[in-house]
Amino acid sequence: MLLAHPAVLKDLVERYETLCARHTENGGATARRQMDDVAYTLCVSTGTRTVEDALDAARRRLHGTRSQGDAVLTGG
């Protein structure tokens, strides 16, 4: 399976969380549509079927890659 770049996953998670907050505040149809689009992209990017599973998978991947990326930068 192809894996999305961590920067892409980070952006998608942040966008989804921002849109959720906006939708909670305003309840607008536009924010809901955008949330659905980002949720779909997260699911495709993580190979999952629900947005909850996609967010969990993305966060696990981001958490796991953070230490690897730091090791590359510091030579450790």
mmCIF file of the N, C-alpha and C atoms, coordinates in Angstrom:
data_MODEL
# 
_entry.id   MODEL 
# 
loop_
_atom_site.group_PDB 
_atom_site.id 
_atom_site.type_symbol 
_atom_site.label_atom_id 
_atom_site.label_alt_id 
_atom_site.label_comp_id 
_atom_site.label_asym_id 
_atom_site.label_entity_id 
_atom_site.label_seq_id 
_atom_site.pdbx_PDB_ins_code 
_atom_site.Cartn_x 
_atom_site.Cartn_y 
_atom_site.Cartn_z 
_atom_site.occupancy 
_atom_site.B_iso_or_equiv 
_atom_site.pdbx_formal_charge 
_atom_site.auth_seq_id 
_atom_site.auth_comp_id 
_atom_site.auth_asym_id 
_atom_site.auth_atom_id 
_atom_site.pdbx_PDB_model_num 
ATOM 1   N N  . MET A 1 1  ? 0.839   -1.179 0.000  1.00 0.00 ? 1  MET A N  1 
ATOM 2   C CA . MET A 1 1  ? 0.000   0.000  0.000  1.00 0.00 ? 1  MET A CA 1 
ATOM 3   C C  . MET A 1 1  ? 0.884   1.242  0.000  1.00 0.00 ? 1  MET A C  1 
ATOM 4   N N  . LEU A 1 2  ? 0.519   2.206  -0.791 1.00 0.00 ? 2  LEU A N  1 
ATOM 5   C CA . LEU A 1 2  ? 1.218   3.481  -0.794 1.00 0.00 ? 2  LEU A CA 1 
ATOM 6   C C  . LEU A 1 2  ? 0.849   4.265  0.460  1.00 0.00 ? 2  LEU A C  1 
ATOM 7   N N  . LEU A 1 3  ? 1.831   4.931  1.032  1.00 0.00 ? 3  LEU A N  1 
ATOM 8   C CA . LEU A 1 3  ? 1.590   5.726  2.228  1.00 0.00 ? 3  LEU A CA 1 
ATOM 9   C C  . LEU A 1 3  ? 1.735   7.202  1.911  1.00 0.00 ? 3  LEU A C  1 
ATOM 10  N N  . ALA A 1 4  ? 0.827   7.990  2.423  1.00 0.00 ? 4  ALA A N  1 
ATOM 11  C CA . ALA A 1 4  ? 0.903   9.436  2.229  1.00 0.00 ? 4  ALA A CA 1 
ATOM 12  C C  . ALA A 1 4  ? 2.085   9.994  3.013  1.00 0.00 ? 4  ALA A C  1 
ATOM 13  N N  . HIS A 1 5  ? 2.676   11.033 2.483  1.00 0.00 ? 5  HIS A N  1 
ATOM 14  C CA . HIS A 1 5  ? 3.783   11.705 3.156  1.00 0.00 ? 5  HIS A CA 1 
ATOM 15  C C  . HIS A 1 5  ? 3.279   12.277 4.478  1.00 0.00 ? 5  HIS A C  1 
ATOM 16  N N  . PRO A 1 6  ? 4.085   12.206 5.529  1.00 0.00 ? 6  PRO A N  1 
ATOM 17  C CA . PRO A 1 6  ? 3.654   12.740 6.827  1.00 0.00 ? 6  PRO A CA 1 
ATOM 18  C C  . PRO A 1 6  ? 3.180   14.193 6.780  1.00 0.00 ? 6  PRO A C  1 
ATOM 19  N N  . ALA A 1 7  ? 3.791   15.017 5.961  1.00 0.00 ? 7  ALA A N  1 
ATOM 20  C CA . ALA A 1 7  ? 3.364   16.418 5.862  1.00 0.00 ? 7  ALA A CA 1 
ATOM 21  C C  . ALA A 1 7  ? 1.942   16.515 5.309  1.00 0.00 ? 7  ALA A C  1 
ATOM 22  N N  . VAL A 1 8  ? 1.608   15.634 4.382  1.00 0.00 ? 8  VAL A N  1 
ATOM 23  C CA . VAL A 1 8  ? 0.258   15.609 3.811  1.00 0.00 ? 8  VAL A CA 1 
ATOM 24  C C  . VAL A 1 8  ? -0.740  15.174 4.879  1.00 0.00 ? 8  VAL A C  1 
ATOM 25  N N  . LEU A 1 9  ? -0.394  14.126 5.624  1.00 0.00 ? 9  LEU A N  1 
ATOM 26  C CA . LEU A 1 9  ? -1.280  13.666 6.688  1.00 0.00 ? 9  LEU A CA 1 
ATOM 27  C C  . LEU A 1 9  ? -1.483  14.735 7.748  1.00 0.00 ? 9  LEU A C  1 
ATOM 28  N N  . LYS A 1 10 ? -0.410  15.397 8.124  1.00 0.00 ? 10 LYS A N  1 
ATOM 29  C CA . LYS A 1 10 ? -0.498  16.458 9.133  1.00 0.00 ? 10 LYS A CA 1 
ATOM 30  C C  . LYS A 1 10 ? -1.440  17.557 8.661  1.00 0.00 ? 10 LYS A C  1 
ATOM 31  N N  . ASP A 1 11 ? -1.308  17.957 7.414  1.00 0.00 ? 11 ASP A N  1 
ATOM 32  C CA . ASP A 1 11 ? -2.164  18.998 6.858  1.00 0.00 ? 11 ASP A CA 1 
ATOM 33  C C  . ASP A 1 11 ? -3.623  18.551 6.836  1.00 0.00 ? 11 ASP A C  1 
ATOM 34  N N  . LEU A 1 12 ? -3.874  17.318 6.438  1.00 0.00 ? 12 LEU A N  1 
ATOM 35  C CA . LEU A 1 12 ? -5.247  16.817 6.378  1.00 0.00 ? 12 LEU A CA 1 
ATOM 36  C C  . LEU A 1 12 ? -5.886  16.769 7.762  1.00 0.00 ? 12 LEU A C  1 
ATOM 37  N N  . VAL A 1 13 ? -5.139  16.285 8.756  1.00 0.00 ? 13 VAL A N  1 
ATOM 38  C CA . VAL A 1 13 ? -5.669  16.217 10.121 1.00 0.00 ? 13 VAL A CA 1 
ATOM 39  C C  . VAL A 1 13 ? -5.983  17.623 10.629 1.00 0.00 ? 13 VAL A C  1 
ATOM 40  N N  . GLU A 1 14 ? -5.059  18.552 10.409 1.00 0.00 ? 14 GLU A N  1 
ATOM 41  C CA . GLU A 1 14 ? -5.280  19.931 10.860 1.00 0.00 ? 14 GLU A CA 1 
ATOM 42  C C  . GLU A 1 14 ? -6.479  20.561 10.156 1.00 0.00 ? 14 GLU A C  1 
ATOM 43  N N  . ARG A 1 15 ? -6.596  20.332 8.858  1.00 0.00 ? 15 ARG A N  1 
ATOM 44  C CA . ARG A 1 15 ? -7.736  20.883 8.107  1.00 0.00 ? 15 ARG A CA 1 
ATOM 45  C C  . ARG A 1 15 ? -9.046  20.303 8.610  1.00 0.00 ? 15 ARG A C  1 
ATOM 46  N N  . TYR A 1 16 ? -9.064  18.990 8.854  1.00 0.00 ? 16 TYR A N  1 
ATOM 47  C CA . TYR A 1 16 ? -10.286 18.354 9.332  1.00 0.00 ? 16 TYR A CA 1 
ATOM 48  C C  . TYR A 1 16 ? -10.685 18.918 10.695 1.00 0.00 ? 16 TYR A C  1 
ATOM 49  N N  . GLU A 1 17 ? -9.733  19.055 11.596 1.00 0.00 ? 17 GLU A N  1 
ATOM 50  C CA . GLU A 1 17 ? -10.029 19.592 12.930 1.00 0.00 ? 17 GLU A CA 1 
ATOM 51  C C  . GLU A 1 17 ? -10.521 21.034 12.857 1.00 0.00 ? 17 GLU A C  1 
ATOM 52  N N  . THR A 1 18 ? -9.919  21.838 11.996 1.00 0.00 ? 18 THR A N  1 
ATOM 53  C CA . THR A 1 18 ? -10.358 23.224 11.820 1.00 0.00 ? 18 THR A CA 1 
ATOM 54  C C  . THR A 1 18 ? -11.776 23.280 11.272 1.00 0.00 ? 18 THR A C  1 
ATOM 55  N N  . LEU A 1 19 ? -12.053 22.443 10.279 1.00 0.00 ? 19 LEU A N  1 
ATOM 56  C CA . LEU A 1 19 ? -13.394 22.419 9.694  1.00 0.00 ? 19 LEU A CA 1 
ATOM 57  C C  . LEU A 1 19 ? -14.438 21.920 10.692 1.00 0.00 ? 19 LEU A C  1 
ATOM 58  N N  . CYS A 1 20 ? -14.072 20.960 11.532 1.00 0.00 ? 20 CYS A N  1 
ATOM 59  C CA . CYS A 1 20 ? -14.998 20.480 12.570 1.00 0.00 ? 20 CYS A CA 1 
ATOM 60  C C  . CYS A 1 20 ? -15.359 21.612 13.519 1.00 0.00 ? 20 CYS A C  1 
ATOM 61  N N  . ALA A 1 21 ? -14.358 22.362 13.925 1.00 0.00 ? 21 ALA A N  1 
ATOM 62  C CA . ALA A 1 21 ? -14.607 23.490 14.833 1.00 0.00 ? 21 ALA A CA 1 
ATOM 63  C C  . ALA A 1 21 ? -15.495 24.531 14.156 1.00 0.00 ? 21 ALA A C  1 
ATOM 64  N N  . ARG A 1 22 ? -15.205 24.826 12.907 1.00 0.00 ? 22 ARG A N  1 
ATOM 65  C CA . ARG A 1 22 ? -16.002 25.802 12.163 1.00 0.00 ? 22 ARG A CA 1 
ATOM 66  C C  . ARG A 1 22 ? -17.442 25.321 12.004 1.00 0.00 ? 22 ARG A C  1 
ATOM 67  N N  . HIS A 1 23 ? -17.597 24.043 11.697 1.00 0.00 ? 23 HIS A N  1 
ATOM 68  C CA . HIS A 1 23 ? -18.933 23.487 11.530 1.00 0.00 ? 23 HIS A CA 1 
ATOM 69  C C  . HIS A 1 23 ? -19.698 23.506 12.859 1.00 0.00 ? 23 HIS A C  1 
ATOM 70  N N  . THR A 1 24 ? -19.014 23.224 13.961 1.00 0.00 ? 24 THR A N  1 
ATOM 71  C CA . THR A 1 24 ? -19.644 23.251 15.279 1.00 0.00 ? 24 THR A CA 1 
ATOM 72  C C  . THR A 1 24 ? -20.121 24.659 15.620 1.00 0.00 ? 24 THR A C  1 
ATOM 73  N N  . GLU A 1 25 ? -19.317 25.649 15.278 1.00 0.00 ? 25 GLU A N  1 
ATOM 74  C CA . GLU A 1 25 ? -19.667 27.039 15.572 1.00 0.00 ? 25 GLU A CA 1 
ATOM 75  C C  . GLU A 1 25 ? -20.810 27.543 14.695 1.00 0.00 ? 25 GLU A C  1 
ATOM 76  N N  . ASN A 1 26 ? -20.726 27.272 13.403 1.00 0.00 ? 26 ASN A N  1 
ATOM 77  C CA . ASN A 1 26 ? -21.675 27.854 12.446 1.00 0.00 ? 26 ASN A CA 1 
ATOM 78  C C  . ASN A 1 26 ? -22.695 26.877 11.891 1.00 0.00 ? 26 ASN A C  1 
ATOM 79  N N  . GLY A 1 27 ? -22.342 25.608 11.852 1.00 0.00 ? 27 GLY A N  1 
ATOM 80  C CA . GLY A 1 27 ? -23.251 24.616 11.298 1.00 0.00 ? 27 GLY A CA 1 
ATOM 81  C C  . GLY A 1 27 ? -23.516 24.773 9.815  1.00 0.00 ? 27 GLY A C  1 
ATOM 82  N N  . GLY A 1 28 ? -22.609 25.436 9.097  1.00 0.00 ? 28 GLY A N  1 
ATOM 83  C CA . GLY A 1 28 ? -22.825 25.706 7.683  1.00 0.00 ? 28 GLY A CA 1 
ATOM 84  C C  . GLY A 1 28 ? -22.643 24.499 6.789  1.00 0.00 ? 28 GLY A C  1 
ATOM 85  N N  . ALA A 1 29 ? -23.376 24.514 5.696  1.00 0.00 ? 29 ALA A N  1 
ATOM 86  C CA . ALA A 1 29 ? -23.304 23.427 4.719  1.00 0.00 ? 29 ALA A CA 1 
ATOM 87  C C  . ALA A 1 29 ? -21.949 23.393 4.019  1.00 0.00 ? 29 ALA A C  1 
ATOM 88  N N  . THR A 1 30 ? -21.350 24.555 3.818  1.00 0.00 ? 30 THR A N  1 
ATOM 89  C CA . THR A 1 30 ? -20.052 24.602 3.143  1.00 0.00 ? 30 THR A CA 1 
ATOM 90  C C  . THR A 1 30 ? -18.983 23.915 3.978  1.00 0.00 ? 30 THR A C  1 
ATOM 91  N N  . ALA A 1 31 ? -18.953 24.220 5.256  1.00 0.00 ? 31 ALA A N  1 
ATOM 92  C CA . ALA A 1 31 ? -17.971 23.575 6.143  1.00 0.00 ? 31 ALA A CA 1 
ATOM 93  C C  . ALA A 1 31 ? -18.213 22.073 6.186  1.00 0.00 ? 31 ALA A C  1 
ATOM 94  N N  . ARG A 1 32 ? -19.462 21.654 6.195  1.00 0.00 ? 32 ARG A N  1 
ATOM 95  C CA . ARG A 1 32 ? -19.787 20.226 6.235  1.00 0.00 ? 32 ARG A CA 1 
ATOM 96  C C  . ARG A 1 32 ? -19.298 19.524 4.966  1.00 0.00 ? 32 ARG A C  1 
ATOM 97  N N  . ARG A 1 33 ? -19.515 20.157 3.811  1.00 0.00 ? 33 ARG A N  1 
ATOM 98  C CA . ARG A 1 33 ? -19.049 19.587 2.540  1.00 0.00 ? 33 ARG A CA 1 
ATOM 99  C C  . ARG A 1 33 ? -17.529 19.469 2.530  1.00 0.00 ? 33 ARG A C  1 
ATOM 100 N N  . GLN A 1 34 ? -16.854 20.511 3.002  1.00 0.00 ? 34 GLN A N  1 
ATOM 101 C CA . GLN A 1 34 ? -15.395 20.488 3.051  1.00 0.00 ? 34 GLN A CA 1 
ATOM 102 C C  . GLN A 1 34 ? -14.901 19.408 4.016  1.00 0.00 ? 34 GLN A C  1 
ATOM 103 N N  . MET A 1 35 ? -15.592 19.266 5.154  1.00 0.00 ? 35 MET A N  1 
ATOM 104 C CA . MET A 1 35 ? -15.250 18.197 6.102  1.00 0.00 ? 35 MET A CA 1 
ATOM 105 C C  . MET A 1 35 ? -15.363 16.834 5.442  1.00 0.00 ? 35 MET A C  1 
ATOM 106 N N  . ASP A 1 36 ? -16.445 16.625 4.716  1.00 0.00 ? 36 ASP A N  1 
ATOM 107 C CA . ASP A 1 36 ? -16.645 15.353 4.025  1.00 0.00 ? 36 ASP A CA 1 
ATOM 108 C C  . ASP A 1 36 ? -15.541 15.093 3.005  1.00 0.00 ? 36 ASP A C  1 
ATOM 109 N N  . ASP A 1 37 ? -15.139 16.123 2.281  1.00 0.00 ? 37 ASP A N  1 
ATOM 110 C CA . ASP A 1 37 ? -14.063 15.980 1.291  1.00 0.00 ? 37 ASP A CA 1 
ATOM 111 C C  . ASP A 1 37 ? -12.742 15.603 1.960  1.00 0.00 ? 37 ASP A C  1 
ATOM 112 N N  . VAL A 1 38 ? -12.416 16.297 3.049  1.00 0.00 ? 38 VAL A N  1 
ATOM 113 C CA . VAL A 1 38 ? -11.161 16.012 3.754  1.00 0.00 ? 38 VAL A CA 1 
ATOM 114 C C  . VAL A 1 38 ? -11.229 14.626 4.394  1.00 0.00 ? 38 VAL A C  1 
ATOM 115 N N  . ALA A 1 39 ? -12.386 14.269 4.942  1.00 0.00 ? 39 ALA A N  1 
ATOM 116 C CA . ALA A 1 39 ? -12.555 12.939 5.540  1.00 0.00 ? 39 ALA A CA 1 
ATOM 117 C C  . ALA A 1 39 ? -12.328 11.848 4.490  1.00 0.00 ? 39 ALA A C  1 
ATOM 118 N N  . TYR A 1 40 ? -12.885 12.040 3.307  1.00 0.00 ? 40 TYR A N  1 
ATOM 119 C CA . TYR A 1 40 ? -12.696 11.069 2.223  1.00 0.00 ? 40 TYR A CA 1 
ATOM 120 C C  . TYR A 1 40 ? -11.211 10.946 1.877  1.00 0.00 ? 40 TYR A C  1 
ATOM 121 N N  . THR A 1 41 ? -10.535 12.079 1.752  1.00 0.00 ? 41 THR A N  1 
ATOM 122 C CA . THR A 1 41 ? -9.110  12.070 1.412  1.00 0.00 ? 41 THR A CA 1 
ATOM 123 C C  . THR A 1 41 ? -8.301  11.396 2.505  1.00 0.00 ? 41 THR A C  1 
ATOM 124 N N  . LEU A 1 42 ? -8.637  11.655 3.758  1.00 0.00 ? 42 LEU A N  1 
ATOM 125 C CA . LEU A 1 42 ? -7.951  10.984 4.873  1.00 0.00 ? 42 LEU A CA 1 
ATOM 126 C C  . LEU A 1 42 ? -8.148  9.468  4.788  1.00 0.00 ? 42 LEU A C  1 
ATOM 127 N N  . CYS A 1 43 ? -9.357  9.041  4.510  1.00 0.00 ? 43 CYS A N  1 
ATOM 128 C CA . CYS A 1 43 ? -9.628  7.607  4.406  1.00 0.00 ? 43 CYS A CA 1 
ATOM 129 C C  . CYS A 1 43 ? -8.825  6.963  3.284  1.00 0.00 ? 43 CYS A C  1 
ATOM 130 N N  . VAL A 1 44 ? -8.798  7.611  2.142  1.00 0.00 ? 44 VAL A N  1 
ATOM 131 C CA . VAL A 1 44 ? -8.033  7.085  1.012  1.00 0.00 ? 44 VAL A CA 1 
ATOM 132 C C  . VAL A 1 44 ? -6.539  7.074  1.349  1.00 0.00 ? 44 VAL A C  1 
ATOM 133 N N  . SER A 1 45 ? -6.063  8.127  1.985  1.00 0.00 ? 45 SER A N  1 
ATOM 134 C CA . SER A 1 45 ? -4.639  8.261  2.295  1.00 0.00 ? 45 SER A CA 1 
ATOM 135 C C  . SER A 1 45 ? -4.162  7.269  3.347  1.00 0.00 ? 45 SER A C  1 
ATOM 136 N N  . THR A 1 46 ? -5.085  6.795  4.177  1.00 0.00 ? 46 THR A N  1 
ATOM 137 C CA . THR A 1 46 ? -4.701  5.883  5.257  1.00 0.00 ? 46 THR A CA 1 
ATOM 138 C C  . THR A 1 46 ? -5.208  4.464  5.051  1.00 0.00 ? 46 THR A C  1 
ATOM 139 N N  . GLY A 1 47 ? -5.977  4.247  3.987  1.00 0.00 ? 47 GLY A N  1 
ATOM 140 C CA . GLY A 1 47 ? -6.500  2.912  3.709  1.00 0.00 ? 47 GLY A CA 1 
ATOM 141 C C  . GLY A 1 47 ? -7.568  2.479  4.700  1.00 0.00 ? 47 GLY A C  1 
ATOM 142 N N  . THR A 1 48 ? -8.359  3.425  5.190  1.00 0.00 ? 48 THR A N  1 
ATOM 143 C CA . THR A 1 48 ? -9.403  3.122  6.160  1.00 0.00 ? 48 THR A CA 1 
ATOM 144 C C  . THR A 1 48 ? -10.767 3.460  5.574  1.00 0.00 ? 48 THR A C  1 
ATOM 145 N N  . ARG A 1 49 ? -11.822 3.116  6.331  1.00 0.00 ? 49 ARG A N  1 
ATOM 146 C CA . ARG A 1 49 ? -13.184 3.331  5.822  1.00 0.00 ? 49 ARG A CA 1 
ATOM 147 C C  . ARG A 1 49 ? -13.963 4.387  6.584  1.00 0.00 ? 49 ARG A C  1 
ATOM 148 N N  . THR A 1 50 ? -13.524 4.726  7.786  1.00 0.00 ? 50 THR A N  1 
ATOM 149 C CA . THR A 1 50 ? -14.241 5.748  8.559  1.00 0.00 ? 50 THR A CA 1 
ATOM 150 C C  . THR A 1 50 ? -13.272 6.868  8.908  1.00 0.00 ? 50 THR A C  1 
ATOM 151 N N  . VAL A 1 51 ? -13.813 8.055  9.110  1.00 0.00 ? 51 VAL A N  1 
ATOM 152 C CA . VAL A 1 51 ? -12.952 9.190  9.431  1.00 0.00 ? 51 VAL A CA 1 
ATOM 153 C C  . VAL A 1 51 ? -12.280 8.988  10.791 1.00 0.00 ? 51 VAL A C  1 
ATOM 154 N N  . GLU A 1 52 ? -12.973 8.340  11.718 1.00 0.00 ? 52 GLU A N  1 
ATOM 155 C CA . GLU A 1 52 ? -12.374 8.078  13.027 1.00 0.00 ? 52 GLU A CA 1 
ATOM 156 C C  . GLU A 1 52 ? -11.145 7.186  12.884 1.00 0.00 ? 52 GLU A C  1 
ATOM 157 N N  . ASP A 1 53 ? -11.280 6.115  12.091 1.00 0.00 ? 53 ASP A N  1 
ATOM 158 C CA . ASP A 1 53 ? -10.146 5.222  11.856 1.00 0.00 ? 53 ASP A CA 1 
ATOM 159 C C  . ASP A 1 53 ? -9.032  5.943  11.105 1.00 0.00 ? 53 ASP A C  1 
ATOM 160 N N  . ALA A 1 54 ? -9.412  6.785  10.159 1.00 0.00 ? 54 ALA A N  1 
ATOM 161 C CA . ALA A 1 54 ? -8.415  7.534  9.382  1.00 0.00 ? 54 ALA A CA 1 
ATOM 162 C C  . ALA A 1 54 ? -7.633  8.492  10.272 1.00 0.00 ? 54 ALA A C  1 
ATOM 163 N N  . LEU A 1 55 ? -8.329  9.195  11.153 1.00 0.00 ? 55 LEU A N  1 
ATOM 164 C CA . LEU A 1 55 ? -7.645  10.115 12.069 1.00 0.00 ? 55 LEU A CA 1 
ATOM 165 C C  . LEU A 1 55 ? -6.717  9.352  13.000 1.00 0.00 ? 55 LEU A C  1 
ATOM 166 N N  . ASP A 1 56 ? -7.181  8.216  13.525 1.00 0.00 ? 56 ASP A N  1 
ATOM 167 C CA . ASP A 1 56 ? -6.324  7.399  14.391 1.00 0.00 ? 56 ASP A CA 1 
ATOM 168 C C  . ASP A 1 56 ? -5.083  6.920  13.644 1.00 0.00 ? 56 ASP A C  1 
ATOM 169 N N  . ALA A 1 57 ? -5.272  6.421  12.434 1.00 0.00 ? 57 ALA A N  1 
ATOM 170 C CA . ALA A 1 57 ? -4.147  5.924  11.643 1.00 0.00 ? 57 ALA A CA 1 
ATOM 171 C C  . ALA A 1 57 ? -3.165  7.045  11.309 1.00 0.00 ? 57 ALA A C  1 
ATOM 172 N N  . ALA A 1 58 ? -3.697  8.197  10.929 1.00 0.00 ? 58 ALA A N  1 
ATOM 173 C CA . ALA A 1 58 ? -2.821  9.332  10.595 1.00 0.00 ? 58 ALA A CA 1 
ATOM 174 C C  . ALA A 1 58 ? -2.025  9.778  11.806 1.00 0.00 ? 58 ALA A C  1 
ATOM 175 N N  . ARG A 1 59 ? -2.685  9.869  12.949 1.00 0.00 ? 59 ARG A N  1 
ATOM 176 C CA . ARG A 1 59 ? -1.988  10.304 14.172 1.00 0.00 ? 59 ARG A CA 1 
ATOM 177 C C  . ARG A 1 59 ? -0.933  9.291  14.598 1.00 0.00 ? 59 ARG A C  1 
ATOM 178 N N  . ARG A 1 60 ? -1.252  8.000  14.476 1.00 0.00 ? 60 ARG A N  1 
ATOM 179 C CA . ARG A 1 60 ? -0.246  6.970  14.800 1.00 0.00 ? 60 ARG A CA 1 
ATOM 180 C C  . ARG A 1 60 ? 0.960   7.090  13.873 1.00 0.00 ? 60 ARG A C  1 
ATOM 181 N N  . ARG A 1 61 ? 0.691   7.285  12.602 1.00 0.00 ? 61 ARG A N  1 
ATOM 182 C CA . ARG A 1 61 ? 1.786   7.410  11.632 1.00 0.00 ? 61 ARG A CA 1 
ATOM 183 C C  . ARG A 1 61 ? 2.609   8.661  11.908 1.00 0.00 ? 61 ARG A C  1 
ATOM 184 N N  . LEU A 1 62 ? 1.949   9.763  12.215 1.00 0.00 ? 62 LEU A N  1 
ATOM 185 C CA . LEU A 1 62 ? 2.668   11.006 12.501 1.00 0.00 ? 62 LEU A CA 1 
ATOM 186 C C  . LEU A 1 62 ? 3.496   10.860 13.770 1.00 0.00 ? 62 LEU A C  1 
ATOM 187 N N  . HIS A 1 63 ? 2.940   10.218 14.759 1.00 0.00 ? 63 HIS A N  1 
ATOM 188 C CA . HIS A 1 63 ? 3.673   10.016 16.010 1.00 0.00 ? 63 HIS A CA 1 
ATOM 189 C C  . HIS A 1 63 ? 4.889   9.124  15.771 1.00 0.00 ? 63 HIS A C  1 
ATOM 190 N N  . GLY A 1 64 ? 4.714   8.081  14.966 1.00 0.00 ? 64 GLY A N  1 
ATOM 191 C CA . GLY A 1 64 ? 5.811   7.162  14.677 1.00 0.00 ? 64 GLY A CA 1 
ATOM 192 C C  . GLY A 1 64 ? 6.891   7.766  13.798 1.00 0.00 ? 64 GLY A C  1 
ATOM 193 N N  . THR A 1 65 ? 6.523   8.651  12.885 1.00 0.00 ? 65 THR A N  1 
ATOM 194 C CA . THR A 1 65 ? 7.517   9.217  11.982 1.00 0.00 ? 65 THR A CA 1 
ATOM 195 C C  . THR A 1 65 ? 8.253   10.392 12.604 1.00 0.00 ? 65 THR A C  1 
ATOM 196 N N  . ARG A 1 66 ? 7.676   11.001 13.630 1.00 0.00 ? 66 ARG A N  1 
ATOM 197 C CA . ARG A 1 66 ? 8.336   12.143 14.255 1.00 0.00 ? 66 ARG A CA 1 
ATOM 198 C C  . ARG A 1 66 ? 9.694   11.733 14.812 1.00 0.00 ? 66 ARG A C  1 
ATOM 199 N N  . SER A 1 67 ? 9.751   10.604 15.514 1.00 0.00 ? 67 SER A N  1 
ATOM 200 C CA . SER A 1 67 ? 11.015  10.193 16.106 1.00 0.00 ? 67 SER A CA 1 
ATOM 201 C C  . SER A 1 67 ? 12.008  9.760  15.019 1.00 0.00 ? 67 SER A C  1 
ATOM 202 N N  . GLN A 1 68 ? 11.526  9.134  13.955 1.00 0.00 ? 68 GLN A N  1 
ATOM 203 C CA . GLN A 1 68 ? 12.414  8.750  12.865 1.00 0.00 ? 68 GLN A CA 1 
ATOM 204 C C  . GLN A 1 68 ? 12.981  9.976  12.171 1.00 0.00 ? 68 GLN A C  1 
ATOM 205 N N  . GLY A 1 69 ? 12.140  10.973 11.934 1.00 0.00 ? 69 GLY A N  1 
ATOM 206 C CA . GLY A 1 69 ? 12.597  12.201 11.279 1.00 0.00 ? 69 GLY A CA 1 
ATOM 207 C C  . GLY A 1 69 ? 13.607  12.934 12.123 1.00 0.00 ? 69 GLY A C  1 
ATOM 208 N N  . ASP A 1 70 ? 13.387  12.988 13.434 1.00 0.00 ? 70 ASP A N  1 
ATOM 209 C CA . ASP A 1 70 ? 14.328  13.627 14.331 1.00 0.00 ? 70 ASP A CA 1 
ATOM 210 C C  . ASP A 1 70 ? 15.675  12.910 14.319 1.00 0.00 ? 70 ASP A C  1 
ATOM 211 N N  . ALA A 1 71 ? 15.636  11.577 14.249 1.00 0.00 ? 71 ALA A N  1 
ATOM 212 C CA . ALA A 1 71 ? 16.875  10.808 14.240 1.00 0.00 ? 71 ALA A CA 1 
ATOM 213 C C  . ALA A 1 71 ? 17.693  11.114 12.990 1.00 0.00 ? 71 ALA A C  1 
ATOM 214 N N  . VAL A 1 72 ? 17.010  11.286 11.870 1.00 0.00 ? 72 VAL A N  1 
ATOM 215 C CA . VAL A 1 72 ? 17.715  11.597 10.623 1.00 0.00 ? 72 VAL A CA 1 
ATOM 216 C C  . VAL A 1 72 ? 18.374  12.976 10.730 1.00 0.00 ? 72 VAL A C  1 
ATOM 217 N N  . LEU A 1 73 ? 17.652  13.939 11.285 1.00 0.00 ? 73 LEU A N  1 
ATOM 218 C CA . LEU A 1 73 ? 18.188  15.286 11.400 1.00 0.00 ? 73 LEU A CA 1 
ATOM 219 C C  . LEU A 1 73 ? 19.352  15.391 12.367 1.00 0.00 ? 73 LEU A C  1 
ATOM 220 N N  . THR A 1 74 ? 19.326  14.602 13.428 1.00 0.00 ? 74 THR A N  1 
ATOM 221 C CA . THR A 1 74 ? 20.376  14.696 14.434 1.00 0.00 ? 74 THR A CA 1 
ATOM 222 C C  . THR A 1 74 ? 21.478  13.671 14.238 1.00 0.00 ? 74 THR A C  1 
ATOM 223 N N  . GLY A 1 75 ? 21.292  12.785 13.277 1.00 0.00 ? 75 GLY A N  1 
ATOM 224 C CA . GLY A 1 75 ? 22.309  11.769 13.022 1.00 0.00 ? 75 GLY A CA 1 
ATOM 225 C C  . GLY A 1 75 ? 22.221  10.619 13.999 1.00 0.00 ? 75 GLY A C  1 
ATOM 226 N N  . GLY A 1 76 ? 21.124  10.561 14.785 1.00 0.00 ? 76 GLY A N  1 
ATOM 227 C CA . GLY A 1 76 ? 20.993  9.498  15.802 1.00 0.00 ? 76 GLY A CA 1 
ATOM 228 C C  . GLY A 1 76 ? 20.081  8.486  15.409 1.00 0.00 ? 76 GLY A C  1 
# 
